């Protein structure tokens, strides 16, 4: 008798039982008991176990069906909604985004995956709430990047990792690192920056922090997932150079610096191929060129063909369906998919699985130190906020005896973070009104009561929808409450200061709109005019606070408010963190990681966002929704954000890298270690606090390169550093090191990174436009820094933007 390759030992047990019964006519029950003790027990004990036997032995012991099951998730299951389930066993943790399938006989556990990048997103039931299984809402990605402080971000990551582990979760589905290509991107709040260096360094910091606690981070969405419109069907048409320098560079920096346990492929296609089905992206670039050692999972329901995903190197298809398991099994049986390829995908998952808390049988508590984490969230938010304007010392607001008239819905209802999977299961969110009150300021009570009554009434008339509907189509925010002009004039008499609070929210599934979202509403513009007119007539200041998830039109505010604080979406302690800045308890030190244009039409991507649709080719997609094929062409090429504004001399409202302080800083002349580049070069600058209060400064190093064979941006950020807290009169010297890769640009026709010979200019400053000092060096001979594979080529030429065109 021969046991076939994929035959389970239980099948052999049944076969022996049948033969012996027929031969000796023994009662089946007695024989089964005897065999279970004599053969079954020893067979089970002899099976290789994950963590004890070599992974190759574990894979060899797996059936084809088990292998296919392991590379496909357990299915989509949230309270009240289940679909495509491949395994009906109870989830290890209820209410999180997904699980992998376990194989108990081989010691392979089921792993848990939870959203999202700004805190753990769970679907809370009544028992969870009663047991206080809440999670910390951290500042959103764009705000963290605005700190330009990787040590701070790593500290937050450590706390985040502690929390993930305490809830028994193996992987957090974050961070998101996609580029801010266009201000209307619905998930821009999750992402860090328009610049790949800031994005990559910030992501590496939080990943290293999270994974220091023995849990996995999942960097996403790989790659060029820069819009929500038609996100599951849009074909991103982009040049190899723009991909390599902008849309892959952020991932490359983060992955090489942190080795996240998992990478999540994106929904979109790149140059005609779904990312989860792209061998160029997931194997040639990610693994072969970058040396990535973890595993790749698809975004939920991403891609079309699970067999193509296996061949591409997308190890885990999430959340998983029985049809996908069957397709993989059938493909191996009919020769369309090599079992060796399937084995490689399994091995990548098992190698990482060994590191997880579940594999190590970690006894989680469900009770992290939420109080400590709230303090870290508050610190990170305050250290990251950006002071955009501060005329005549309007800030800080000294003395808590002052009465504050707080205008704006969200001054009483904080927007802690975005919607969709980026939302967080937080216990509370501290509003601006609460933060001011807790700090001892007097918030106008009558005004507060009017706003709160309005918001309560709106909420009663617009109850939250069912779980899935709310996730896919969140209930809109209440329209701005209108305070009549006479009341505003009365408050200008009775109050010392006006705070004008602007709120915006967005999230997965939809991009933002220009009218009444990017642009201020008519009500908001009228409110700004009425409040500034009344309070300025009374010689009293007006302070604007922007509690927003993406860039908005600040021009109606810029010339009217005395001070503008950009709080972004600051997490659950937002009201306290904002008050920390307004009161002077914390000196603002954040800098913009994304440009604020004068007009939306100044953005270089506007004519190609969100692209064009082909409705005649529409099909039925996920949850029965219409899926419309679409395409978007990145004609702006490498000229994204400040690379465009600076190179084409388009003046922004507030430039990349900009941010004010309550003190001032002086910069020494820039010193280079050599006049000629030879493998590496250092640039140093000494920063001195020339003001009257302690503060921190971000030094930004930009490089201008020769443009002989390739067009180049006028300058590109190559390094940055934040000083410690400098007391008045104190100094700190910062030294940056430039390497060959910092000098190079991608030459698509040769598939290589090339540093051209000639003169390079180092520019160090306080923003991309506020350069404090320069110095030059020479590269005598052109330098090939790296030779890459030809990959992800567009199917047709792209009419890319270039200087002089």
C-alpha angles and dihedrals in degrees: 000000000000127000108220120232098262099031115127116231087239088064089054090050091054092048093051090046091054094048095048093046091053093045100045103019092229120166108267095229094055093045093048091052092049094048094046090056098039105035109009095054095048092043091053092046090051094054114108112254126212109253094023104053128045112275089239089060092049091051092047089055093052123098119233089251091053092051091050090047092052094055091050121065126241094261137260112306127161127149108302095358127083131160139163094007112180094184124034096195115119116275116252089231122020123222100024127117102263152326138220121234118263127214106207097188090062096040092251110146130207111253127215125227122193134184139261159052099213097043141319113309114205132164099242120212126194093269092051090053092046090050090048094236091164125146135217119266105216125197110281121260097260091054094048091051088052088066090067082203113123093180090058092047091050090051089054089047091056091053090046090052091050089055095047090051093045090059093050093247118148101197135025113208096232172137103053111207106174117141124260093242095160131014092235095063105131095217099040089116089066092052128072115224153334087251123076095213095055090042095048096044093047092048092049090052095053093042092052089049095049095045093047084075093058098256129111130255121205114210112210161237100005104220153002091335094150102145140041098211107104087347094164095049109028118118109215108212108199138151122254090242095052089047094049097042101037118011101036099029093074090054092044093053093047096043096047091046099046112014096219112214091236141023121204116215115220132244098243132084121243114213093338103321130091108246091233088056096043114112088183092059103035101035112016097044106020100041108018100038102029098033095231113181104184129078135269125231127188123242110257108295090350122158128013110243120053092192091055088047090055092049091048094053099256094144101188126038111206142245085355139218135210089241090061092051091050093048091054094046092048092047092055092047094050094043098250091116125038112231087220089064090049089049090054091053091049092048093053090054095045093049091058093038090066089067096053126107090238093055089048090049092238111189102225122201104207086222115092121176095272093171092058091044092051089056091052091047090052092048094048092048094050094045090052104046117112123226104212099177138009114169122185093356094293087159141087100046102223120202123029095228089086121110115229126203104209114200124186135063096252095052081078098033112043120213097220095177145335132291134258120033088345090067119102134221093237126166095220146348121220111227126214089252091054093046093052093045093048089052091054101258120138111241113198102261099202092053091046092053092051093052094045093049090050093049093046091051092049092050091051091053094043107043119183115273127236115298101264095037091052090049093051098035112020120205107264121250118261115269112256112280112243116229110197119243095245091055090050090052090050091051090051087061098043099039133064098210138018121217113198109200122199120191133192134171138183139154150168121338100032138053121222126262129237098226116068093354114051086022120051117255122251089251092053093049091049090048091051092051095045095047097044092045093050098043095041089050086057090046092245127134128249118211121194122208119195112206096179140140098212141020116293135185103277096176096097087055103035099077098034109045117073092217134013124199118191106210096167106193104323106189128245096317092053098123091053093046093050090049090049088061098040092049095047093243084124122030108224113248104161122123130201114268090186133041124253107211126208089236134011088236089062088071111102094220097054097100089051102043125134090351132222132310134218102210093172087069096050120140136181111273139176117344089003093293121145114262112206120194110234143166136206125194120210095217091161087069112184093350098100123145116330091001086069100036094049098040095047094038095240108158112225127206089240120002131225112278094022124140138137132226136201086244135043134241135210125209125211121221113285114259122203124200091225142004092228126053114238112170093309141012135191129219121197135192133174117221120202128192101233095175137081104259134052116267149154128242132201115220114204124198117205125183129209113203135194115268105206105130098010133038113245137197113256087250139349131205110251104165143002139183138182122222124230119255102298118204117218110290094014124123140203128195116219122197123197125195121214119203131189092267090060090061097047134096127193117260105202099193090058098032093230143113110246132190108201121221116252143066122333124194123214113209120189120186152131094268140358089274100031100072113176100187144359139200133177137220135180133236105203100197131026112260128214101212100179137359114214137183124267101257143154094013116178115248093231138018120281122218094227126192114255133174111271095024 
